[in-house]
Amino acid sequence: MAAMEMDLTVAALVVGLALMGAMSYLERRPRKGLDPSLLPTTPFMFAGALVAILAAVHLLTVLGIQLPKR
């Protein structure tokens, strides 16, 4: 069961990072005209970052890493 969770978590991490990278590329490429883009890149970039952060936290939890007690 843990292997399936790891596969899904790694896939979510890759998807989140790919979404952030793709949106970053779309923001930084040179514009051909003054028309605005029909795809809002900033919300998608934040969504990709949120997915990547949550997947990284879940991956660390599945691997058994725990915070020290205070």
N, C-alpha and C positions, 0 to 999 in steps of 0.2 A: 504494500500500500504506500509506503514512504517513497518508493521509486517513482510511482505515478505522480505523487505530489511534487517531487523534485522536477520531473519532466515538465509539468504544467507551470511550475514556478519559473523555471529557466526560460520556458517559452514566453511567459508574460514579461520577464525581464528583457528578453531580446526584442519583443514587440514594442515595449515602452522606449527602449533606447533607439530603435529604428524610427519610431514616430518622432522622437525628439530630433534625431539627425535629419530626417526628411524635411521637417518643418524649418529647421535651421538653414538647410540648403535653399529652400524656397524663399526664405527671407533675405538671404544674402546674395542671391543671383542678380545680375544686372537686369534692370527693367528695360523693356523695349519701347514702352510708351508711357503715357501719363495715366492710363486706365488703372484703377485699383484692382487688386487681386480678388477673385471671387471666393477664395478660400481663406478664412481667418486663421492665420498660422499660430498666433499667440495662444489662444485657448487650447488648440490641439497640442502645442508644445508643453503646456502645463499639464494636460491630461496624460501625455506620455511620461512626463517627469513623475507624476503621482503614481502611475502604474509601475514605473521602474523602482521607485522608492518602496512601495508596498511589496513588490516582488522580492526585493533585496532583503527586507525585514523578514518576510515569510521564509525565504531561503535560509537565513541565519537561524530562524526558529526551528526549522525542520532539521538543520544540522546539529541542533542541540546547544547552541551558544546562548548563555544566560548572562544577564547583567549581575554584577556583584550586589549583595544586599547592603543596604545603607544602615 
